[in-house]
Amino acid sequence: MLLGQILATVERHPDPLGLLGEDLDIVTLAQAGAAAERAGLSLGGYLQAAVASFLASASEEEWAQLVSRLQDGRCGPGACLDLMLRRHLRGEAGRGCVC
């Protein structure tokens, strides 16, 4: 799947968290739930914010890692979104990217 397709799917999917499937671990889900609650967002809204944050401020290295994973077939839609969500969570905690 192309990155553009993944991003378009997130925008129009009724439940963006459903796209993560098995690629999201329970710890990340709990962290995202707490962060979403603090921000006054749904989990889906928080995921969309994580994607927007990645698009707006990811470094060249982060983009290169994401694109490399997509090209190697190591990063499906769920894993791609999980990478963006984890980055967003780390950024909010002041620890930078986890890519």
mmCIF file of the C-alpha atoms, coordinates in Angstrom:
data_MODEL
# 
_entry.id   MODEL 
# 
loop_
_atom_site.group_PDB 
_atom_site.id 
_atom_site.type_symbol 
_atom_site.label_atom_id 
_atom_site.label_alt_id 
_atom_site.label_comp_id 
_atom_site.label_asym_id 
_atom_site.label_entity_id 
_atom_site.label_seq_id 
_atom_site.pdbx_PDB_ins_code 
_atom_site.Cartn_x 
_atom_site.Cartn_y 
_atom_site.Cartn_z 
_atom_site.occupancy 
_atom_site.B_iso_or_equiv 
_atom_site.pdbx_formal_charge 
_atom_site.auth_seq_id 
_atom_site.auth_comp_id 
_atom_site.auth_asym_id 
_atom_site.auth_atom_id 
_atom_site.pdbx_PDB_model_num 
ATOM 1  C CA . MET A 1 1  ? 0.000   0.000  0.000  1.00 0.00 ? 1  MET A CA 1 
ATOM 2  C CA . LEU A 1 2  ? 1.251   3.450  -0.843 1.00 0.00 ? 2  LEU A CA 1 
ATOM 3  C CA . LEU A 1 3  ? 1.696   6.078  1.843  1.00 0.00 ? 3  LEU A CA 1 
ATOM 4  C CA . GLY A 1 4  ? -0.882  8.341  0.187  1.00 0.00 ? 4  GLY A CA 1 
ATOM 5  C CA . GLN A 1 5  ? -3.434  5.537  0.335  1.00 0.00 ? 5  GLN A CA 1 
ATOM 6  C CA . ILE A 1 6  ? -2.724  4.973  4.017  1.00 0.00 ? 6  ILE A CA 1 
ATOM 7  C CA . LEU A 1 7  ? -3.140  8.650  4.834  1.00 0.00 ? 7  LEU A CA 1 
ATOM 8  C CA . ALA A 1 8  ? -6.332  8.944  2.776  1.00 0.00 ? 8  ALA A CA 1 
ATOM 9  C CA . THR A 1 9  ? -7.737  5.863  4.514  1.00 0.00 ? 9  THR A CA 1 
ATOM 10 C CA . VAL A 1 10 ? -7.106  7.403  7.945  1.00 0.00 ? 10 VAL A CA 1 
ATOM 11 C CA . GLU A 1 11 ? -8.991  10.548 6.975  1.00 0.00 ? 11 GLU A CA 1 
ATOM 12 C CA . ARG A 1 12 ? -12.104 8.767  5.712  1.00 0.00 ? 12 ARG A CA 1 
ATOM 13 C CA . HIS A 1 13 ? -12.195 5.643  7.892  1.00 0.00 ? 13 HIS A CA 1 
ATOM 14 C CA . PRO A 1 14 ? -15.041 5.814  10.453 1.00 0.00 ? 14 PRO A CA 1 
ATOM 15 C CA . ASP A 1 15 ? -12.784 4.300  13.130 1.00 0.00 ? 15 ASP A CA 1 
ATOM 16 C CA . PRO A 1 16 ? -9.109  4.990  12.364 1.00 0.00 ? 16 PRO A CA 1 
ATOM 17 C CA . LEU A 1 17 ? -8.044  2.885  15.345 1.00 0.00 ? 17 LEU A CA 1 
ATOM 18 C CA . GLY A 1 18 ? -9.614  -0.092 13.609 1.00 0.00 ? 18 GLY A CA 1 
ATOM 19 C CA . LEU A 1 19 ? -6.925  0.241  10.964 1.00 0.00 ? 19 LEU A CA 1 
ATOM 20 C CA . LEU A 1 20 ? -4.227  -0.546 13.495 1.00 0.00 ? 20 LEU A CA 1 
ATOM 21 C CA . GLY A 1 21 ? -5.471  -4.065 14.078 1.00 0.00 ? 21 GLY A CA 1 
ATOM 22 C CA . GLU A 1 22 ? -2.900  -6.294 15.702 1.00 0.00 ? 22 GLU A CA 1 
ATOM 23 C CA . ASP A 1 23 ? -0.099  -3.786 15.073 1.00 0.00 ? 23 ASP A CA 1 
ATOM 24 C CA . LEU A 1 24 ? -0.987  -1.842 18.226 1.00 0.00 ? 24 LEU A CA 1 
ATOM 25 C CA . ASP A 1 25 ? 0.070   -3.159 21.600 1.00 0.00 ? 25 ASP A CA 1 
ATOM 26 C CA . ILE A 1 26 ? -1.978  -2.752 24.754 1.00 0.00 ? 26 ILE A CA 1 
ATOM 27 C CA . VAL A 1 27 ? 0.502   -0.374 26.406 1.00 0.00 ? 27 VAL A CA 1 
ATOM 28 C CA . THR A 1 28 ? 0.383   1.989  23.439 1.00 0.00 ? 28 THR A CA 1 
ATOM 29 C CA . LEU A 1 29 ? -3.410  1.775  23.426 1.00 0.00 ? 29 LEU A CA 1 
ATOM 30 C CA . ALA A 1 30 ? -3.564  2.667  27.128 1.00 0.00 ? 30 ALA A CA 1 
ATOM 31 C CA . GLN A 1 31 ? -1.135  5.562  26.657 1.00 0.00 ? 31 GLN A CA 1 
ATOM 32 C CA . ALA A 1 32 ? -3.088  6.844  23.660 1.00 0.00 ? 32 ALA A CA 1 
ATOM 33 C CA . GLY A 1 33 ? -6.375  6.557  25.558 1.00 0.00 ? 33 GLY A CA 1 
ATOM 34 C CA . ALA A 1 34 ? -5.027  8.583  28.466 1.00 0.00 ? 34 ALA A CA 1 
ATOM 35 C CA . ALA A 1 35 ? -3.478  11.186 26.155 1.00 0.00 ? 35 ALA A CA 1 
ATOM 36 C CA . ALA A 1 36 ? -6.701  11.438 24.142 1.00 0.00 ? 36 ALA A CA 1 
ATOM 37 C CA . GLU A 1 37 ? -8.716  11.954 27.318 1.00 0.00 ? 37 GLU A CA 1 
ATOM 38 C CA . ARG A 1 38 ? -6.340  14.698 28.493 1.00 0.00 ? 38 ARG A CA 1 
ATOM 39 C CA . ALA A 1 39 ? -6.678  16.376 25.099 1.00 0.00 ? 39 ALA A CA 1 
ATOM 40 C CA . GLY A 1 40 ? -10.474 15.995 25.052 1.00 0.00 ? 40 GLY A CA 1 
ATOM 41 C CA . LEU A 1 41 ? -10.356 13.799 21.937 1.00 0.00 ? 41 LEU A CA 1 
ATOM 42 C CA . SER A 1 42 ? -11.658 10.399 20.961 1.00 0.00 ? 42 SER A CA 1 
ATOM 43 C CA . LEU A 1 43 ? -9.027  7.735  20.288 1.00 0.00 ? 43 LEU A CA 1 
ATOM 44 C CA . GLY A 1 44 ? -9.728  8.080  16.563 1.00 0.00 ? 44 GLY A CA 1 
ATOM 45 C CA . GLY A 1 45 ? -9.313  11.841 16.791 1.00 0.00 ? 45 GLY A CA 1 
ATOM 46 C CA . TYR A 1 46 ? -6.058  11.395 18.669 1.00 0.00 ? 46 TYR A CA 1 
ATOM 47 C CA . LEU A 1 47 ? -4.742  9.052  15.969 1.00 0.00 ? 47 LEU A CA 1 
ATOM 48 C CA . GLN A 1 48 ? -5.658  11.587 13.316 1.00 0.00 ? 48 GLN A CA 1 
ATOM 49 C CA . ALA A 1 49 ? -3.774  14.232 15.327 1.00 0.00 ? 49 ALA A CA 1 
ATOM 50 C CA . ALA A 1 50 ? -0.755  11.906 15.471 1.00 0.00 ? 50 ALA A CA 1 
ATOM 51 C CA . VAL A 1 51 ? -0.801  11.534 11.687 1.00 0.00 ? 51 VAL A CA 1 
ATOM 52 C CA . ALA A 1 52 ? -1.150  15.300 11.228 1.00 0.00 ? 52 ALA A CA 1 
ATOM 53 C CA . SER A 1 53 ? 1.756   15.846 13.619 1.00 0.00 ? 53 SER A CA 1 
ATOM 54 C CA . PHE A 1 54 ? 3.914   13.424 11.659 1.00 0.00 ? 54 PHE A CA 1 
ATOM 55 C CA . LEU A 1 55 ? 3.049   15.120 8.376  1.00 0.00 ? 55 LEU A CA 1 
ATOM 56 C CA . ALA A 1 56 ? 3.789   18.566 9.797  1.00 0.00 ? 56 ALA A CA 1 
ATOM 57 C CA . SER A 1 57 ? 6.950   17.934 11.773 1.00 0.00 ? 57 SER A CA 1 
ATOM 58 C CA . ALA A 1 58 ? 8.623   14.587 11.089 1.00 0.00 ? 58 ALA A CA 1 
ATOM 59 C CA . SER A 1 59 ? 12.338  14.850 10.433 1.00 0.00 ? 59 SER A CA 1 
ATOM 60 C CA . GLU A 1 60 ? 13.966  13.675 7.222  1.00 0.00 ? 60 GLU A CA 1 
ATOM 61 C CA . GLU A 1 61 ? 15.263  10.651 9.123  1.00 0.00 ? 61 GLU A CA 1 
ATOM 62 C CA . GLU A 1 62 ? 11.780  9.743  10.366 1.00 0.00 ? 62 GLU A CA 1 
ATOM 63 C CA . TRP A 1 63 ? 10.376  10.013 6.845  1.00 0.00 ? 63 TRP A CA 1 
ATOM 64 C CA . ALA A 1 64 ? 13.243  7.931  5.472  1.00 0.00 ? 64 ALA A CA 1 
ATOM 65 C CA . GLN A 1 65 ? 12.591  5.217  8.078  1.00 0.00 ? 65 GLN A CA 1 
ATOM 66 C CA . LEU A 1 66 ? 8.890   5.159  7.297  1.00 0.00 ? 66 LEU A CA 1 
ATOM 67 C CA . VAL A 1 67 ? 9.375   5.052  3.536  1.00 0.00 ? 67 VAL A CA 1 
ATOM 68 C CA . SER A 1 68 ? 12.057  2.380  3.879  1.00 0.00 ? 68 SER A CA 1 
ATOM 69 C CA . ARG A 1 69 ? 9.707   0.203  5.917  1.00 0.00 ? 69 ARG A CA 1 
ATOM 70 C CA . LEU A 1 70 ? 6.945   0.675  3.376  1.00 0.00 ? 70 LEU A CA 1 
ATOM 71 C CA . GLN A 1 71 ? 9.251   -0.218 0.481  1.00 0.00 ? 71 GLN A CA 1 
ATOM 72 C CA . ASP A 1 72 ? 10.588  -3.301 2.270  1.00 0.00 ? 72 ASP A CA 1 
ATOM 73 C CA . GLY A 1 73 ? 7.053   -4.463 2.994  1.00 0.00 ? 73 GLY A CA 1 
ATOM 74 C CA . ARG A 1 74 ? 7.781   -4.348 6.735  1.00 0.00 ? 74 ARG A CA 1 
ATOM 75 C CA . CYS A 1 75 ? 5.225   -1.664 7.443  1.00 0.00 ? 75 CYS A CA 1 
ATOM 76 C CA . GLY A 1 76 ? 1.587   -2.201 6.533  1.00 0.00 ? 76 GLY A CA 1 
ATOM 77 C CA . PRO A 1 77 ? -1.085  0.397  7.196  1.00 0.00 ? 77 PRO A CA 1 
ATOM 78 C CA . GLY A 1 78 ? -1.459  -0.547 10.850 1.00 0.00 ? 78 GLY A CA 1 
ATOM 79 C CA . ALA A 1 79 ? 2.273   -0.611 11.559 1.00 0.00 ? 79 ALA A CA 1 
ATOM 80 C CA . CYS A 1 80 ? 2.687   2.692  9.715  1.00 0.00 ? 80 CYS A CA 1 
ATOM 81 C CA . LEU A 1 81 ? -0.006  4.327  11.830 1.00 0.00 ? 81 LEU A CA 1 
ATOM 82 C CA . ASP A 1 82 ? 1.379   2.752  14.996 1.00 0.00 ? 82 ASP A CA 1 
ATOM 83 C CA . LEU A 1 83 ? 4.786   4.269  14.226 1.00 0.00 ? 83 LEU A CA 1 
ATOM 84 C CA . MET A 1 84 ? 3.184   7.703  13.876 1.00 0.00 ? 84 MET A CA 1 
ATOM 85 C CA . LEU A 1 85 ? 1.144   7.244  17.069 1.00 0.00 ? 85 LEU A CA 1 
ATOM 86 C CA . ARG A 1 86 ? 4.171   6.168  19.106 1.00 0.00 ? 86 ARG A CA 1 
ATOM 87 C CA . ARG A 1 87 ? 6.116   9.165  17.782 1.00 0.00 ? 87 ARG A CA 1 
ATOM 88 C CA . HIS A 1 88 ? 3.286   11.471 18.817 1.00 0.00 ? 88 HIS A CA 1 
ATOM 89 C CA . LEU A 1 89 ? 3.097   9.949  22.290 1.00 0.00 ? 89 LEU A CA 1 
ATOM 90 C CA . ARG A 1 90 ? 6.858   10.253 22.758 1.00 0.00 ? 90 ARG A CA 1 
ATOM 91 C CA . GLY A 1 91 ? 6.803   13.841 21.524 1.00 0.00 ? 91 GLY A CA 1 
ATOM 92 C CA . GLU A 1 92 ? 4.137   14.739 24.073 1.00 0.00 ? 92 GLU A CA 1 
ATOM 93 C CA . ALA A 1 93 ? 6.247   13.161 26.786 1.00 0.00 ? 93 ALA A CA 1 
ATOM 94 C CA . GLY A 1 94 ? 9.283   15.155 25.626 1.00 0.00 ? 94 GLY A CA 1 
ATOM 95 C CA . ARG A 1 95 ? 11.267  12.126 24.484 1.00 0.00 ? 95 ARG A CA 1 
ATOM 96 C CA . GLY A 1 96 ? 11.294  12.574 20.693 1.00 0.00 ? 96 GLY A CA 1 
ATOM 97 C CA . CYS A 1 97 ? 10.702  9.886  18.094 1.00 0.00 ? 97 CYS A CA 1 
ATOM 98 C CA . VAL A 1 98 ? 10.710  6.139  18.672 1.00 0.00 ? 98 VAL A CA 1 
ATOM 99 C CA . CYS A 1 99 ? 11.158  5.236  15.043 1.00 0.00 ? 99 CYS A CA 1 
# 
